[in-house]
Each structure stands twice: as structure tokens, then as C-alpha cells.
Amino acid sequence: MKEYEIVATYLNGCAGEAHPQTEFIEAELNDPADYVRQHHGNEFEKFTREDLPDGRVIFTYDHTVRYIYEFTEI
């Protein structure tokens, strides 16, 4: 397992990007996808995954609420 810092950002469609809700979480995971799948179940397939050159992994799903999960290995 690897340890990750997770920045979870939620943008409500009504409030817009002016009032994001952000959480900072540390977790031990085999795969960042497991965390997103655990929290979003059937919606997991609607997320897009982006693997950045610096090692960060970002999952995004844009619906009524925009979900952004950014994983950084620590």
C-alpha cells in the first residue's frame, strides 16, 4: 500500500466555483481509483482519470456537483 494526500474538492452547480468545499485527507491505498469507487459506486465509470508527469493522479466528474479528487503520494 502507498500513502496518499487527497485533496477532495466539491463545486456546487448553484454556488459556482466561488464557494468550493475542500477536504484534505491522508489515506493508505493500493490504487487511488479504489478510493473514488468506494465513495461513488455506480458513478465511478463517469469519472475521468488524469495521470500527471509529476506523479499526481486526478479524478474528475462534472455533474450537478463537480467532484475533483487529487492524489499525491507522500
Secondary structure, 3 states (H helix, E strand, C coil): CEEEEEEEEEEECCCHHHCCEEEEEEEEECCHHHHHHHHHHHHHHHCEEEECCCCCEEEEEECCEEEEEEEEEC
